[in-house]
Amino acid sequence: MKKKIYFAIPIIAVALILAVSFYRSKEKYVRATVIISDTILNITAQTSAKGMEKLVDSITNEINRIDYILNPYNESSEIAKINKESLSGKREIPISDEMAHIMSTGIRYSKLNPSFDISVRPLIELWGFGVKENQTVPKQSEIDNALNNIDYSAASIITNEDNKKILQLSKPLTFDFGSYGKGYIIEKLKAIFEKNNIKNYLIDYGGDTYANGVNNKGNAWVVAIRNPRNDADGYLGLLESTNYTIVTSGDYERYFTQDGTNYHHIIDASIGYPTYNSISATIVHTNAEEADALSTTAFLMGTNFFTNEAFKYKEAYIVTPQGELFIVTNENF
C-alpha cells in the first residue's frame, strides 16, 4: 500500500471529534439529538421533520436491538449469556451469525496486536471501568490473575453440520466489544439511512462520526479534530469527509487520578495496565467498525502502528506523549 508520511508536528494533544457543518435556511437539513444507552447521538440529514422523526424511531429501535447483542451489562444480551456460559465451563456455545461477525472482527485484530485482546474484560472490570466505574489501581497480584484469564487464541468460531455458528473455547473467557462496538452500530445505522433513501447525512455517535454525501452547501462535510487539553488552542485540523468515517481513541475520554497519575480506560491486554504510547489516535476509513478497532489499536501501539502493513485505512493521525503529531495517508486506499 503506497503511503505518504508526514513529519512530526509539535502539538499539545489531539482527541475529541466534533462534527461541524454549515447551513443555509433555504435548504432542508434537519438536526436531531438522541441520548440512548448513555451515549449522545447527533444526526444531521437532508429530510423533512417527519422524515427525521421516522428516522430517529428506526435508529432508536436498532440501537436497542444491538444492545441485546453487544452490551455485557445487559443480563439478557447475547454477550452476557455467552460470558456466563463460558465461566460455567461450557466449551461450545451456539452464537448468532451477527455475533459471529462481531467476534471475528475482534479475533482478527487480537491476532494482529497482542495488546488488543477481545477477552480483555477481566481487566476492564478489575480497573473499575465497568458499569459502576469504581476505579482504583489494582494490586499486581490481581492484575496477574486477570492476565491468566485473557487469551483470544483460546476462542475460535466454527460452522457446524447444521450451518450454525459455534463459539469454541479451550478455557473460560469473558469478552468485551467496547473497543469497536460504536463503530459496528454506525455501520448498522448507515443501512437505515439507505433504506429511507437519505443520501446526505452526518452521524456523530459518541464522537465516532460518519459523513455521507454533502452538506447543505453542496460541499463535503467538515469534521474538526479538537485539542482537548486546551480548547482555546482551537483544532488540530478540519477534515473534509464524504462517505468516510472518522474515529478517535484518546486518553481523555474516561480516566481517574490516583497519587498524581492519570489512569485511562484503554488497557493493554498484554501487560494489564493502561498504555501510554500515545495521547490519541484518529483513523479515517470507509467502514466505522474497522475504524473503531483501528483507532484503539493505533492508540495502543503508538507510532509503531505505522510499521504494520496489515492495517488498512485512508488516513491515521497519532499524537505522541511528547506532543508530536504523526500523519500517514494511504494514497491507494
C-alpha angles and dihedrals in degrees: 000000000000111000135193111207124200123205122250114283121200110246134155094228147312131220139103113077116216123189113233123187136158127226141205118202092226091065122069108233112152127202129208134177122202128181108207131158088001090298128111115233117194119190130186117182142161099247142099125278088253090048090052091050090053090045093052091050091052093046093048091051091049095050090048089050092052090048086067088058107036109027111097090190092059101086090204094054122109094241092050090053091047092051091049093049091047093053090048089061102260111149102186115048123178111231136184122258088248092054090047090057093047093048092046089058091052094046091049093054091042089059091051096052127017093209088065109067126166090212093059094116097108089061093047090054093043093054091048098246092129128106094294094043097212094166125195137140107264126225115263090244089057092050091049090051091050091049089057088062096051119086121128090190089070088068129073137161123227136175114232128214090272089057091249123139117245128191108217119201129188092190137012112284136169122208138212129188098192091117094065109003096106090052091053090051092052090054089055091047091054088062090055092054089049092049089053091048093241109150103171115058146122125217123197109181110178091322096316107114137195123184122196127186117337141316122249092277088062090248134115115281115260120226119189125210104209130205104245096189093064120008090193089069090066124213136341087222147317114252121203109220132188115167092347135116122221118199131177132194116195145169092238098066101079124359145130133213123231125173090348096307126111115225114193131198101251102097124196102230092204096061104019097237135097111274123240101191092113144008094223142344127207126194129195112202143143093241120059096202091054092044092052093051091044094050090053091047092048091049091051094047101037115199090344084078089077093061095063111088091192091076111090121199142130098236137357128195119191126180115201126217086255089062098252121139120220121191129190123184122193103211095193097049 
